[in-house]
Every structure is written in C-alpha cells, then in structure tokens.
Amino acid sequence: MTTIDKTTETTTTRVRWRDPATWGGILALGGGLFHTVVAATMRQDVWARIFDEGFFNTVTLDPSPDRLPMAEAFWLSPGSFGVPLLLLGAFVVRSTRRGERVPGWLGSGVVAWAVLLGLLGGFDGGTIALLLIGALFLAGAWFKKEPSRPRS
C-alpha cells in the first residue's frame, strides 16, 4: 500500500476565483454576517433591555409572555443560522485558498437544508441564497475533482 503525501499549497488568485466553491464561501460569509448584524440592529431596544437586566441567563427556552421579545431577539441573531453560516463560509474560503477541494456532501447538505426551509416557510430571498450557496459548493466539488487513484 502506497502512502500519498499531499501538501496543501496556496493557489494562485486567478485559479481560486474560478472555483465556484470560493464564490459560495464568500456568499455564505456575507449572508451570515448580514443576517446576524441586521437582525440584531432591528431589535436594538430589546438588546438594550437584555444588557440592562444583565447579560447572563436572560434568555430561556420556555419564555413567559413578557420575556418573549428577548427570546425572539436571541433566536433571530446569535441563536440563528447566521453565525454557523458565517463560520462555514470562512472555512470554505480558507480551504479553497489553500487549494483544497470542498466535499460534495457539504453542498448537498446545504441544498437539502435550503429545500427543507423553503418547504416549511416558503422560498424567500434567504432560502434562494442558501440554495445558491449549496449549488456553488457542489459545483466546486465537481470543478476540483481529482483524478481517480488506483486502489491497492
């Protein structure tokens, strides 16, 4: 059995921008950042109340009616999908910059998640953006497909 050592090298800028997964990662970064920041700024008054009352243990999973705005503010900004989407985008951009291939299952998972969200809540701009991100990840997996190696 042969061992193949593959060192990752930073790809040239021209090659990296041709990779659809890079664009999907940038879109995920921007979408996650946008969702988190906009959702938080839309509820500034609630966040001010959270900080006034003490930041720790302010949000519960089973809020009373007077605590519902705080729970909503939490689940729409730091508790939402925005932060994981931002982290996923950063990981993909870093991986493509290093010349690594984004796995196809990652794109398939994002597409399945977007379809589930769309079926449950309707296909709005955010859901379409998630579909596009997943499709770009899948296209990147196909674009960077490595030649098959003989099995030992």
C-alpha positions in Angstrom: 0.0 0.0 0.0 1.4 3.3 -1.0 1.1 6.4 1.0 0.5 9.7 -0.8 1.7 12.8 0.9 -0.1 15.8 -0.4 0.9 19.1 0.9 -1.5 21.9 0.5 -0.3 25.0 -1.3 -1.9 28.3 -1.6 -3.5 28.5 -5.0 -2.9 31.4 -7.3 -5.6 34.1 -7.2 -6.6 33.5 -10.8 -7.3 29.8 -10.2 -9.0 30.4 -6.9 -11.6 32.8 -8.3 -12.5 30.3 -11.0 -13.6 27.8 -8.3 -17.4 28.1 -7.7 -16.9 27.0 -4.1 -14.9 30.2 -3.4 -17.9 32.2 -4.5 -20.2 30.1 -2.4 -18.0 30.6 0.6 -18.0 34.4 0.0 -21.7 34.4 -0.3 -22.1 32.3 2.9 -19.7 34.7 4.7 -21.7 37.8 3.6 -25.1 36.2 4.2 -24.2 35.0 7.7 -22.8 38.4 8.6 -25.7 40.3 7.1 -28.3 38.2 8.8 -26.7 38.4 12.2 -26.0 42.1 12.1 -29.3 43.2 10.6 -31.4 41.0 12.9 -29.6 42.5 15.9 -29.9 46.1 14.8 -33.6 45.6 14.0 -34.2 44.7 17.7 -31.8 47.3 19.3 -34.4 48.2 22.0 -34.7 44.6 23.1 -30.9 44.1 23.2 -30.6 47.2 25.3 -33.1 45.7 27.7 -31.2 42.4 27.8 -27.9 44.3 28.6 -29.7 46.4 31.2 -31.1 43.4 33.0 -27.8 41.5 33.0 -26.5 39.6 30.0 -26.2 36.2 31.6 -29.3 33.9 31.7 -31.6 36.5 30.3 -32.9 34.2 27.5 -34.7 30.9 28.3 -36.0 28.1 26.1 -39.5 28.4 27.6 -40.1 32.2 27.9 -43.1 33.8 29.6 -45.1 36.2 27.5 -43.2 39.3 28.9 -39.8 37.6 28.0 -40.9 36.6 24.5 -39.3 39.6 22.8 -35.9 38.7 24.3 -36.1 35.1 23.2 -37.1 36.3 19.7 -34.2 38.7 19.5 -31.8 35.9 20.6 -33.1 33.3 18.1 -33.1 35.8 15.2 -29.4 37.0 15.7 -26.8 35.0 17.7 -29.0 31.9 18.0 -29.9 31.8 14.3 -28.3 30.1 11.4 -26.3 33.3 10.6 -23.3 32.5 12.8 -22.8 28.9 11.6 -23.3 30.1 8.0 -20.6 32.7 8.6 -18.2 30.1 10.0 -19.0 27.7 7.2 -18.2 30.4 4.6 -15.0 31.3 6.3 -13.9 27.6 6.4 -14.8 27.1 2.7 -12.9 30.3 1.6 -9.9 29.2 3.6 -10.0 25.7 2.2 -10.2 26.9 -1.4 -7.5 29.4 -0.8 -5.2 26.5 0.3 -6.2 24.6 -2.9 -8.3 22.0 -1.0 -11.4 20.6 -2.5 -14.8 21.3 -0.9 -16.5 17.9 -0.4 -19.7 17.4 -2.4 -21.7 16.2 0.6 -21.3 19.7 2.1 -23.1 21.2 -0.9 -25.7 18.5 -0.8 -26.3 19.2 2.8 -26.8 22.9 2.3 -29.1 22.3 -0.6 -31.2 19.8 1.4 -31.4 22.3 4.3 -32.5 25.1 2.0 -35.2 22.9 0.4 -36.4 21.9 3.9 -36.6 25.6 4.9 -38.3 26.5 1.7 -40.9 23.8 2.1 -41.6 24.8 5.7 -41.5 28.6 5.4 -41.6 29.5 1.7 -38.9 30.1 -0.8 -37.8 33.7 0.0 -34.6 35.5 -0.7 -32.7 33.9 2.1 -33.7 30.4 1.1 -32.8 31.1 -2.6 -29.4 32.3 -1.3 -28.9 29.1 0.6 -29.8 27.1 -2.5 -27.2 29.1 -4.5 -24.5 28.5 -1.8 -25.2 24.8 -1.8 -25.1 24.7 -5.6 -21.8 26.6 -5.7 -20.3 24.2 -3.2 -21.5 21.2 -5.3 -20.1 22.9 -8.5 -16.8 23.5 -6.7 -16.6 19.8 -5.7 -17.1 18.9 -9.3 -14.7 21.6 -10.5 -11.9 20.4 -8.3 -12.5 16.7 -8.9 -9.2 14.9 -8.5 -8.3 12.1 -10.9 -9.1 8.7 -9.5 -6.3 6.8 -8.0 -5.8 3.1 -8.3 -6.9 1.1 -5.3 -4.4 -1.0 -3.5 
